[in-house]
Amino acid sequence: MEQTIVISVGGSLLIPKEISTQFIADVRKFVLSGLTAGTRFVLVCGGGSICRTYQQAAKQLGVKDKESLDWVGIMVTRLNAELLRIAFGSNANDTVLYNPHKKVKGNLIIAAGHLPGCSTDYDAVVLAKTYKASLLINLFNQDYVYDKDPQEHSDATPLPILKWSDYLAMVGKEWIPGLHIPFDSIAAQEAKKAGLKVILANGQNFVNLRQIVEGKKFIGTVLQ
């Protein structure tokens, strides 16, 4: 095995408004082409808009504690992961991996949320440590992390390189279930502690993703 690549697949890509079967098909094509080159992939699925829909419904029913809201989100990530796993057929492991501390055999491992208190970005960081990954990529729906929301501010500035301390100053350190930020703050704190580098890139640009895997110039933000 030449290398292990952990990819946190953002829920906003899997389910922007409804399930994107085209995105899943594109991910499948991208990953399978990498497997033939001798690379192990560990894909961790986020929750997406459905996650927040369920959490909002729970809040309307009077649910207030974060742990319960997190469990709703975790179950959504597991359903998303199961869909992604069966899309790969026999190329993927037989079951979705829930515990990121557990090391299992296989060239293609599909993982999902584990415990309350964080998002699947945190699970991706733990998996990168567990599998001693050479690369950790977080896929989201933007080309870069910006100094402010580019959808609301036309003068938002892209940040190709960002220190963990600066990123945490931007997003804060508190975990809020369903919070929509480029990379979970709890995951960021763990990655900083472990000295990991994370590349955030647009999950819809597969040419660019290939550039990242091949160690070539790419579009995206490096958090380190």
C-alpha positions in Angstrom: 0.0 0.0 0.0 1.6 3.2 -1.1 -0.5 5.7 0.9 -3.7 6.2 2.9 -5.9 9.2 2.1 -8.6 10.2 4.4 -11.4 12.3 2.9 -14.1 14.1 4.9 -17.0 14.3 2.4 -19.1 17.3 3.3 -22.8 16.7 3.7 -23.5 19.9 1.6 -22.0 18.0 -1.4 -23.9 14.7 -0.7 -27.2 16.4 0.0 -27.2 20.1 -1.1 -31.0 20.1 -1.1 -31.7 16.5 -2.1 -29.4 13.5 -2.5 -26.9 14.1 -5.3 -26.5 10.8 -7.1 -24.3 12.5 -9.7 -21.8 13.6 -7.0 -21.8 10.1 -5.5 -21.1 8.7 -9.0 -18.3 11.2 -9.5 -16.7 10.3 -6.1 -16.9 6.6 -7.0 -15.1 7.2 -10.3 -12.5 9.3 -8.7 -11.8 6.9 -5.9 -11.8 3.8 -8.0 -9.2 5.3 -10.3 -7.0 5.9 -7.3 -7.4 2.4 -5.9 -5.9 1.0 -9.1 -2.8 3.0 -8.3 -2.4 1.3 -4.9 -3.9 4.0 -2.6 -6.2 3.2 0.3 -9.1 5.6 0.8 -11.0 6.2 4.0 -14.2 8.3 3.2 -16.1 9.9 6.1 -19.6 11.1 5.3 -21.2 14.3 6.7 -24.9 14.9 7.3 -25.9 17.6 5.0 -29.2 19.6 4.9 -31.2 16.5 6.0 -29.2 16.5 9.2 -30.2 20.1 10.0 -33.8 19.4 8.9 -34.1 16.6 11.5 -32.4 18.6 14.2 -34.7 21.5 13.5 -37.7 19.2 13.8 -36.3 17.9 17.1 -36.0 21.5 18.4 -39.6 22.2 17.4 -40.6 19.2 19.4 -38.9 20.6 22.5 -35.5 18.9 22.3 -32.9 21.2 23.7 -29.9 19.1 24.9 -26.9 19.0 22.5 -26.3 15.3 22.9 -29.7 14.3 21.6 -29.4 16.7 18.7 -26.0 15.2 17.9 -27.3 11.7 17.9 -30.0 12.7 15.3 -27.2 14.1 13.1 -25.0 11.0 13.6 -27.7 8.7 12.4 -28.1 10.8 9.2 -24.3 10.5 8.6 -24.6 6.7 9.0 -27.4 6.5 6.4 -25.4 8.7 4.0 -22.4 6.4 4.5 -24.4 3.3 3.9 -25.6 4.7 0.6 -22.1 5.6 -0.4 -20.8 2.2 0.6 -23.3 0.2 -1.4 -22.6 2.5 -4.4 -19.1 1.1 -4.4 -20.3 -2.5 -4.4 -17.7 -5.1 -3.6 -14.9 -2.5 -3.8 -15.8 -1.2 -0.3 -15.7 -2.9 3.1 -18.8 -4.9 4.0 -19.9 -2.5 6.8 -19.7 1.2 7.6 -17.0 2.0 10.2 -18.4 4.0 13.1 -15.4 4.0 15.5 -12.6 6.0 14.1 -10.2 4.6 16.7 -10.7 1.1 15.2 -8.3 0.0 12.4 -9.8 -2.4 9.9 -8.4 -4.0 6.8 -9.4 -3.0 3.3 -8.5 -0.6 0.5 -11.7 1.4 0.7 -13.3 2.1 4.0 -16.5 4.1 4.4 -17.0 5.8 7.8 -19.7 7.8 9.6 -20.3 9.7 12.8 -19.2 8.1 16.0 -20.1 10.0 19.2 -21.8 13.4 20.2 -19.8 16.5 20.7 -18.3 17.0 17.2 -18.9 16.5 13.5 -17.5 13.9 11.2 -14.6 16.3 10.5 -13.3 15.3 14.0 -13.8 11.6 13.1 -11.7 12.3 9.9 -8.9 13.7 12.1 -8.9 10.7 14.4 -9.0 8.3 11.4 -6.0 10.1 9.9 -4.1 9.4 13.2 -5.4 5.8 13.4 -4.4 4.9 9.8 -1.3 7.2 9.8 -2.7 8.9 6.7 -0.3 10.7 4.3 -3.1 13.1 3.3 -6.3 14.5 4.9 -8.7 16.3 2.6 -11.9 18.0 3.6 -14.3 18.4 0.7 -16.8 21.3 0.9 -18.7 23.5 -1.6 -16.2 26.4 -1.9 -12.8 26.8 -3.6 -11.2 28.2 -0.4 -11.8 29.2 3.2 -12.5 33.0 3.1 -12.0 35.7 5.6 -15.8 36.1 5.6 -18.8 34.5 4.0 -18.4 34.9 0.2 -22.1 34.4 -0.4 -22.8 37.5 1.7 -19.7 39.6 1.0 -18.5 40.2 -2.5 -15.1 41.4 -1.2 -14.4 38.2 0.7 -10.7 37.3 0.4 -9.6 33.7 -0.2 -7.1 32.3 2.3 -4.8 29.7 0.6 -2.8 29.1 3.8 -4.2 29.4 7.3 -2.7 28.6 10.7 -4.9 26.6 13.0 -4.8 29.4 15.6 -6.1 31.9 13.1 -8.8 29.6 11.8 -10.0 28.9 15.4 -10.1 32.7 16.0 -12.4 33.0 13.0 -14.8 30.1 13.9 -14.6 29.9 17.7 -14.0 26.8 19.8 -17.5 25.9 20.9 -19.4 22.9 19.3 -22.9 23.7 18.2 -24.9 20.8 16.6 -25.7 21.5 13.0 -23.3 24.5 12.7 -22.3 25.0 9.1 -18.6 26.0 8.9 -15.8 24.7 6.6 -14.2 22.6 9.2 -15.5 21.6 12.7 -13.9 23.7 15.5 -13.4 20.6 17.7 -11.7 18.8 14.8 -9.5 21.8 14.2 -8.4 21.8 17.8 -7.6 18.1 17.6 -5.7 18.5 14.3 -3.7 21.4 15.8 -2.9 19.3 18.8 -1.7 16.4 16.6 0.2 18.7 14.3 -1.8 17.6 11.3 -2.2 19.4 8.0 -5.6 19.5 6.4 -6.4 20.6 2.8 -9.9 22.1 2.3 -11.0 21.9 -1.4 -14.1 22.1 -3.6 -15.5 18.6 -3.7 -17.0 19.2 -7.2 -13.7 19.9 -8.9 -12.3 16.4 -9.4 -9.5 17.5 -11.7 -8.2 19.7 -8.8 -8.6 16.8 -6.4 -6.4 14.6 -8.6 -3.8 17.4 -8.5 -3.9 17.3 -4.7 -3.5 13.5 -4.6 -0.6 13.7 -7.0 1.2 16.4 -5.0 0.8 19.1 -7.7 -0.4 22.7 -7.5 -4.0 22.9 -6.5 -6.9 25.3 -5.6 -7.8 25.2 -1.9 -6.9 26.1 1.6 -4.2 24.5 3.7 -4.9 24.5 7.4 -1.7 23.8 9.4 
